[in-house]
Amino acid sequence: MDDVDQCAEVLAGRRLQLRQIADVIVCQREPGMIAEGAIPAGTGADASGTEGGAIFALSALGVGATADGSRLNHPSSGASDGTRLVVADRFNNRVLLYNSIPTGPTDPDVILGQPNHTSTLPGDGPAEMNWPGAVEMTPDGKILVADTENGRIMIWNTPPMSDGEPADVIVDLERLGVQDPWPWGLWTDGTTLIATNTRGGQVLIWETFPFTGTERPQITSSDSVGTPRNITSNGSSFLIGDENGRFPSCWGMGGENAQSVGRQSHIWVDRLPIGEPDGCVPNWYQGEAFGDGLIALAAGGESVHVWEQFPVDDATAAARIESQPGPGQGSPGGGGVLHAYLGGDGGDVVVAGDTVFFIEYNGNRVTAWAGAEMDADSVVGRNPDFAVNVQDVDDLTLLRDGFIQNPVLASNGEMLAASSDYDRQLHVWTTMPTENGALADVIYVFGQAPWDNAMSGSTLITGGRDVVNVWNDFEPGALPDATMFGQVGSISISEVKGVAYDGEFFAVSDRNADRVFVFDGIPDDGQDPVLEIDYRGPGRLDMQDAQLLITP
């Protein structure tokens, strides 16, 4: 594709991953465009203009508001009782309930955690939520929600019939003796309930279902478990994903201490997840029993894995099938499987009858394979048949609607810029925006992830990995005047996490070097820094009037 076609893809909400680190593509919109569905400030569910509140919101459709029940913002989990489907819409602080298994794009029937289909404000009341991380359903239709930021588990004994109904039971973990409660994952078969407390490094177990919310859990932890996340089970063995696991050697990874990567999934074979796990597999997974085996999404990657037998030892752990291409591996018009699952710190698989749903966290969609049999061939190598919340299974509504992941802001008072390491983009508003959902006038797409930026006067700088881009007299749409690869002045760089410029001094942080380097002006080739600061794991930087701020 040429640049025009690539920009059409970007502006339509398709992910474009450039293959060369030096590549830069510039895409421009008509000035003043607003995301479809953006809510006029101060109207409807929009909370702008309230005392002490925001006036309007960018990277959003409104302040505490969205357009409808299908505009998701990072779905993190799903569940089904075979009749219904529920989805945790994490950043919208709500759970979506579909009273029948979707067979195509459809709006949810009921919203939990919000009074209607457009409000997204967090809360801690019995009908409110704050960053729900997981949902589960029992065979008899109970709905459970891990209300993560509120440190509790919410239970509806029967599926609600209208929006905003309060939970029947609230399990307040702090009141039950759980320190620093932050529940992330849930699993239940209707009799036993298991939850992870991520901040506490604990697994919480109720061997008898907590019908009143006052029953205390068994609290268990182990040296191998770091920050436990999602829970997957076939009813007898348990797999719990972990971002900071410490199991010495994962199955299939060699001998003692061969496994050093923190993203692990720990497995307890034919027993509850109490005490030390029996083993682990590399990466952090969340999925569901699939036939005699397991289908799971990798949070640490962008692929799908199928085990024909639930992994319980070296042999079964190694016998997995990886499916779906990574972003950029598929090509429009290139044939074959084009859809790429987009993971992140969430995601899930739901098997509901003969339909398999992927809860795509960073893809911001719920994709579905209809008529799936309980074997790998029914999903592996197939594009999804539909998506529940969008018309096109490859649409990325976050990109389409101007939602910026991990935004870092910079402004000179006349224009606004926001860079995103995850999206590998820089958004520029040529004049200061004033409305909900205002879309950037110019989008830069990079071959590397810009981790930080700086703007002073007409100078704009971005930096990430081993690349620093400099615009000496920035004009929106213009390419960088200088790009530094692997070296800034006389200093080699490999993991840039911060850049700062106050018009006189320039600073760059390199996490691999554990140092921050300060130069007199934008450095020429070979120029030495005037100051080197030892700092373990330096992050983003800011500078004003020769005063430097370093974040970890």
NORJO-V554540 format. One line per field, one symbol per residue. ss: DSSP state (~ for helix, > for strand, _ for the rest). psi: psi as a letter, one per 40 degrees, with the letter a starting at -180 (. if undefined). burial: # if it has 24 or more other ideal C-beta (glycine too) atoms within 12 Angstrom, else .. A space follows every 10 residues. Layout:
# NORJO-V554540
ss: ???
psi: ???
burial: ???
This chain:
# NORJO-V554540
ss: __~~~~~~~~ ~~________ ___>>>>>__ ___>______ __________ __________ ____>_____ ____>>>>>> ____>>>>>~ ~~_>>>>>__ _________> >>______>_ __________ _>>>>>>___ __>>>>>~~~ _>>>>>____ ________>> >>_~~~____ __>>>>>>__ __>>>>>___ _>>>>>____ _______>>> _______>>> >>>____>>> >>________ __________ ___>>>>>__ ________>> >>__>>>>>> __>>>>>>__ ___>>>>___ ___~~~~~_> >>>_______ __________ _______>>> >>__>>>>>> ____>>>>>_ _____~~~__ _____>>___ ______~~~~ ______>>>> >____>>>>> ____>>>>>_ _______>__ _>>>>>____ _>>>>>__>> >>>>>_>>>> >_________ _>>>>_>>__ >>___>>>>> >___>>>>>> ____>>>>>> __________ >>>>______ >>>>__>>>> __
psi: iidddddddd defihhhidh deihhhhiih ieiihheihh heibeheiei heiidihifi eihfiidaee giggheiiii eedihihhgd eefihhhhei hieahiiidi hieieaedie hiieieeiig ghdiiiiide eihhhhgdde fihhhhdihi eiiehiidhh ghdddeehif hghdiihiee dihhiigdde fihhhhehhg deeehiihhi iiddhcgibi hhieedihhh ihefifhdhi heeaahedhe hdhihihhhf iighahieai iiihihaihh bebhhiihde afiihhheih headddddgi hhihiihedi hheeiahdhh hhaafaiihh hgbfhhhhhh deefihiihi fhifiddedh ehiidiidei dheehgdddd efhhhfhhii ieedihihih ddefihhhhd ihieihehii dhhhhieihh diiihhbehh hiiibfhhhh hdghhheiii dihhhehhbe hhidgheiii heedihihih ddefihhhig ahiihehiie hhhhhhfibi iihhfehhhh i.
burial: .....##.## ########.. ..#######. ..###.#### #..#####.. .....##### ########## ########## #..####### ########.. ##..###### ########## ###..##### ########.. ########## #######.## ..###.#### ###..#.#.. #########. .######### ######..## ..#.#.#### ##.####### ####..#### ###.###.## #.......#. #########. .###..#### ########## ..######## ########## ##...##.## #####.##.# ......#### ########## ###.###### ########## .#.#.#.### .######### .######### ########## ##..###### ########## ..#.###### ########## ######..## ########## #..#.##.## ..###..##. #.#.###### ##..###### #.#.#####. .##.....#. ....#..### ###....### ..
